[in-house]
Amino acid sequence: MDIDCIVQKMVKTIKDNILLTKGVYAVLGNLIYSAFFFVFAEMLLIEALYFQYYIDST
């Protein structure tokens, strides 16, 4: 499929007020929940790397 065709279908479904439940929207669901997930996952990763650095340096 052509990218323009995909974009046109997406724009049409949005204009028709139909909820997008395929592709990336099906995986992400509500975008605010995804944002919180990525922020908290990044915080955990930074904390884990900090403690690993702290343990290695002592």
Secondary structure, 3 states (H helix, E strand, C coil): CCHHHHHHHHHHHHHCCCCCCCCHHHHHCCHHHHHHHHHHHHHHHHHHHHHHHHHHHC
